[in-house]
Amino acid sequence: MALWFECKIRYDRMQENGAVKKVNEPYLVDALSFTEAESRIIEEMKPFISGDFSISAVKKTKISEIFFDESGDKYYMVKYNIITLDEKSGVEKKVAVFTMVQAADFDSALVNFREGMKGTLADYEIASITETMVMDVFPIDLGGKAENTVE
């Protein structure tokens, strides 16, 4: 299971009108520690950023998994509740789970989430779907494609 860290990078970006603007952009990195996350995001971003940049924040996320869709250019956070039944008391219990979905728009995010959840035995209900500011996601490259790719 992946451990996702949100890394924020601060750098000067050239705007379309030629002006330089300081931006602070979030990225997700699959890593085992804060140190590894910082090191990985630096290596991933070096080819794309000219000039100085700094890592302004690194924090763990509660993301359990990510459903990738290469046709999408946005990332949506899906909060859903797994519904379980407490056998002793007979009370229904809900546990919140967070999943990131790559999609082109809200409707595609919902479709991609449902596609990714096919085969799930647990009952669940979607609590929310929100567009995030995440610019890109960098999973560990194990020589193959990402394990949660929506086809």
ZIVENWO-V5526 format. One record per backbone hydrogen bond with DSSP energy under -1.0 kcal/mol. NH is the residue of the N-H (numbers start at 1). CO is the residue of the C=O. E is the energy in kcal/mol with one decimal. If there is no record, write none. Layout:
NH/CO/E  NH/CO/E
This chain:
5/29/-2.7  6/59/-3.1  7/27/-3.1  8/57/-2.6  9/25/-2.7  10/54/-3.2  11/23/-2.1  13/21/-3.4  15/19/-3.6  18/15/-1.8  21/13/-2.8  23/11/-3.0  25/9/-2.4  27/7/-2.3  28/136/-2.2  29/5/-2.5  30/138/-2.2  31/3/-2.3  37/33/-2.3  38/34/-2.4  39/35/-2.3  40/36/-2.9  41/37/-2.4  42/38/-1.8  43/39/-2.0  44/40/-2.6  45/41/-2.0  46/42/-1.7  48/45/-1.5  49/45/-1.3  54/10/-2.3  56/8/-2.2  57/8/-1.1  59/6/-2.1  61/4/-2.2  64/98/-3.4  67/100/-2.7  68/148/-2.7  72/69/-2.7  74/103/-1.9  76/101/-3.1  77/130/-3.2  78/99/-3.6  79/128/-2.6  80/97/-2.6  81/125/-3.0  82/95/-2.8  83/123/-2.7  84/93/-3.2  86/91/-2.8  90/86/-2.7  93/84/-3.6  95/82/-2.2  97/80/-2.9  99/78/-2.6  100/65/-2.2  101/76/-2.9  102/67/-2.8  103/74/-2.2  109/105/-2.1  110/106/-2.1  111/107/-2.2  112/108/-3.2  113/109/-2.4  114/110/-2.4  115/111/-2.4  116/112/-2.3  117/113/-1.7  118/115/-1.0  120/117/-2.1  125/81/-1.9  127/79/-2.8  128/79/-2.0  130/77/-2.3  132/75/-3.0  135/26/-2.8  138/28/-2.8  150/68/-3.8
